[in-house]
């Protein structure tokens, strides 16, 4: 620290009474950085008792005064254009101060420094930035980065955010004062950092804990831009659960928060913890939803035991992934060698996620009943009983199709339960309806179903579809259903069409008919006998 300069009879030995009682802090310094005089407000800011000698200025202010003196000496660089901003900025006690120089016209070698306490302004800017950035993020990684960057910018020289995880490596984000972000996962043992384990499980929040940097582990010191002089561990409280921990590292300065910093630190920890816990809950719910959605999504239909199969599904809402229509395809190995491959297509009463949950239950039940897939009636009777026991009060229409390759042909057994009859599209363009009949599933104790057998020659296709296709409302006036006859007429031009192209064609026609209007769920399965025989010869 620079020692104060003692002056004899200088022009500023006695301050002007107005300047002495001015509300703003003013001190006069010479070219070497020594303090000559201070007014009453500066005495209070610097903590000088009444009548006490002028103290040495803070290091940052002494450096600024010497730099200014070098520029203003003869042969120096000169002051150039006056600056509207502060020439220096730094701490005085627990306050943050900006210093503005004004040359003393009466005594050129002196500079009057007007000291402005900007602590509250900085806290207000911090709170405004906190309010703007923290509540808008629901991505956990992004939340950690925002928290680390803001903490390093306003509270320390570097900050590390650690979030809880039950096992394995823990997600960590770190930032220096420059705003550079690092993110990754580290095999952290919280017990290595004093207070970290408590902070990670601390709810209600535990007070900030300052620890000796010499006891910090290598992984933590490696995240700091330099050797820290002080380290603080702060709990980030969440919505009823701990959201994580914030580790602050200061390269210099006190091992404590000032009176002005403590409220901002507490508020920041509460805001950041709420944001992190919301992001964690959102991420966990999204993961659970994605897992459940994968179970509800229709399967990808592939070639089954020499039978070509293609399918398409479109839920009623453009933003939905699942709905009340469903299909499933099971290879012969799952259904038994006598049954052949089994395809099921159905329509649950209702729409949206509630209907999709019921479709998931039905698909699970059908999979459990695969050992008896050669007896369609028995499968449907057991499914009917399961829905009645469920007590949901919902019903389903369903069609089952067992397909087995027989030479170049495909033998089909079709059973309908209150569902639109399957359509047979011959390779030559003829369209036939399979005469399946049956009652709804999940309404009556006893059901009536009819099973029919069909043979598909090479290039023939059996089309299973839900009423979302034929009951799609649209057309030129927007109030006419697509209808069975229009579907059959369109299929007449699809003879010998590959199954992928056929289902795409049906969906395209229904979508064009509906336009931008509302529609029901739509599902289609095409089962095709390959146009080439088993050995690859033309049939």
C-alpha positions, -999 to +999 in steps of 0.1 A: +000+000+000+012+035-008+019+057+023-001+090+025+017+122+014+019+150+039+017+185+024+028+218+039+006+248+031-008+234-002-038+249-019-059+219-007-047+217+029-081+231+038-110+219+017-137+242+005-166+239+030-190+230+002-167+202-010-160+190+025-197+185+032-206+172-003-227+140-003-203+123-027-169+110-016-139+130-029-102+125-022-072+144-036-042+124-047-008+135-060+010+121-091+026+094-070-007+081-058-005+095-023-037+108-006-036+145+002-070+153+015-104+136+018-139+151+025-163+138+051-181+114+028-148+099+017-138+095+054-169+075+060-164+053+029-127+047+038-135+042+075-113+071+088-122+084+123-128+121+127-096+141+128-076+110+117-048+113+091-055+105+054-049+068+048-031+051+020-055+046-009-066+011-021-040-005-044-063-003-074-068+035-069-031+041-063-023+023-096-049+044-114-035+077-100+001+068-109-010+058-145-028+091-148+001+111-135+025+095-161+001+106-189-002+141-177+035+148-170+055+168-197+063+144-225+036+120-214+009+106-237-016+132-226-051+127-214-066+127-249-104+128-252-122+129-219-138+096-209-174+094-196-167+062-178-147+055-146-109+054-147-108+028-120-130+004-102-125-018-072-135-027-036-133-005-005-142-027+024-173-045+015-184-019-011-177-018-048-165+017-059-160+035-092-135+063-093-137+093-117-107+117-119-110+155-122-077+175-126-073+202-100-070+235-119-054+253-090-028+226-083-020+207-115-001+180-098-032+170-078-062+150-090-096+150-074-111+115-074-149+113-071-157+080-056-191+065-064-205+035-044-220+012-070-226-018-048-264-015-048-264-008-085-244-039-092-267-059-069-297-046-088-281-054-122-273-089-108-309-094-097-323-081-130-300-105-150-310-133-126-347-126-132-342-125-170-321-156-174-328-181-147-366-188-151-365-194-188-344-226-190-357-261-186-327-279-201-306-292-172-273-288-189-282-252-200-294-244-164-261-256-150-241-234-175-262-203-168-258-208-130-220-212-132-216-183-156-236-158-135-220-169-103-185-165-117-194-131-132-209-116-100-199-136-069-164-151-075-135-156-100-147-191-108-178-212-101-186-249-103-221-264-103-226-301-093-260-318-094-270-350-075-270-384-091-277-417-074-247-435-090-218-431-114-202-398-125-219-366-116-228-338-140-205-307-135-205-273-151-178-247-145-171-211-155-144-185-151-149-147-148-145-145-186-177-166-191-160-196-207-181-227-199-169-262-193-194-291-190-190-328-184-193-357-160-167-364-133-163-394-109-166-372-079-166-383-043-185-355-025-168-364+008-135-351-007-148-315-005-158-304+030-195-295+030-202-307-006-220-339+005-242-319+029-249-293+002-259-320-023-285-335+001-292-303+020-328-294+023-336-270+039-305-253+026-274-253+049-254-220+053-225-213+029-193-230+041-159-216+035-131-242+033-094-242+032-082-244-004-053-266+007-078-293+015-095-292-019-091-322-042-072-320-075-104-323-097-118-291-081-086-271-082-082-281-119-115-263-127-102-229-113-083-204-135-056-201-108-047-211-073-078-201-053-074-182-021-109-189-008-135-216-016-171-215-006-197-244-009-233-233-012-264-255-012-289-249-040-324-258-026-350-272-050-387-278-048-387-300-018-355-318-029-319-307-031-311-294-066-273-293-064-244-275-050-225-243-061-187-241-054-173-205-056-136-199-059-119-165-053-083-160-064-080-131-039-102-113-014-119-122+019-131-157+029-166-143+036-195-126+019-200-090+027-231-077+043-243-065+009-235-098-009-252-121+015-288-113+005-279-116-032-261-149-026-292-163-008-316-151-035-293-164-063-290-198-046-328-200-042-335-190-078-309-212-093-320-242-071-356-238-082-345-236-119-323-267-116-349-288-098-375-278-123-352-288-151-343-321-135-380-329-129-388-319-165-359-341-178-370-371-157-406-367-168-395-364-204-374-395-201-402-414-185-426-402-212-402-412-240-398-446-225-436-451-222-441-436-257-417-462-272-439-489-258-470-473-272-456-465-307-466-489-335-438-513-344-419-511-377-434-537-400-409-559-419-411-590-441-424-619-420-417-655-430-417-647-467-448-625-464-444-588-472-460-564-447-462-526-446-480-503-422-487-466-417-502-447-388-514-411-384-528-399-350-557-375-350-536-346-336-506-334-356-487-329-324-495-364-311-474-395-316-500-421-304-537-423-303-566-448-303-558-467-335-531-494-333-515-523-350-490-550-342-472-577-361-459-609-346-436-634-364-446-670-367-420-681-342-439-661-315-473-673-326-465-709-332-456-727-364-493-737-372-506-701-369-481-684-391-474-647-387-501-627-368-512-592-376-536-572-355-552-539-362-577-521-340-595-490-330-601-481-294-630-458-284-616-424-278-586-404-288-553-391-274-531-404-246-559-420-226-569-441-256-532-448-263-528-463-229-556-487-235-541-497-268-509-505-250-528-528-226-545-545-256-512-550-274-496-564-242-526-588-238-524-600-274-487-607-270-494-628-239-521-647-259-498-656-288-494-693-279-531-697-289-529-675-319-541-703-342-576-699-325-587-663-332-620-668-314-603-679-282-579-650-283-608-625-288-628-641-260-600-638-235-593-602-246-630-594-242-629-608-207-597-588-198-613-555-209-645-562-190-625-569-158-605-537-164-638-517-159-626-488-181-660-488-199-642-486-233-645-509-262-624-518-292-630-530-327-603-554-340-593-575-369-568-604-367-550-618-397-528-649-396-506-652-427-487-684-437-466-689-469-477-718-490-456-721-521-460-689-541-493-681-523-501-667-489-528-684-469-548-659-447-572-664-418-591-633-411-613-626-380-632-593-374-647-580-342-669-550-351-642-538-375-644-527-412-640-557-434-605-563-449-602-556-486-584-580-510-567-562-538-558-586-566-528-581-588-551-574-617-569-546-599-600-564-587-611-554-551-630-579-529-642-575-493-635-604-469-669-613-453-657-610-417-684-602-391-683-598-353-693-579-322-674-552-303-647-563-278-652-550-242-690-545-243-708-579-238-699-610-219-704-631-250-690-622-284-698-633-319-671-635-345-666-650-379-633-663-393-628-666-430-599-679-451-585-662-482-556-670-505-533-643-519-517-651-552-484-634-562-489-596-561-522-598-543-526-577-511-549-578-481-556-543-467-565-538-431-576-503-422-595-484-395-625-462-400-604-431-398-597-437-435-633-441-448-649-416-423-624-388-431-645-357-437-634-332-464-637-330-501-645-300-523-671-287-498-654-300-467-684-319-454-683-353-472-668-385-460-642-403-480-663-435-479-660-472-487-667-468-524-641-441-530-615-462-512-623-493-533-622-472-565-588-459-555-575-494-547-586-507-581-557-488-596-532-503-571-531-539-584-497-555-579-484-524-561-457-531-534-472-529-499-451-499-489-464-479-519-500-491-513-502-479-477-486-447-486-511-442-514-541-448-491-528-424-465-520-397-491-556-400-505-571-396-470-549-367-461-556-349-493-594-354-488-592-340-452-569-311-461-564-290-430-596-302-413-598-324-382-597-361-386-597-393-366-567-416-361-558-435-392-540-469-394-534-492-424-517-526-428-509-542-462-501-579-463-488-589-497-478-622-514-445-615-530-446-612-568-416-637-570-416-672-557-396-686-528-366-695-551-367-661-568-385-673-600-413-653-615-447-667-604 
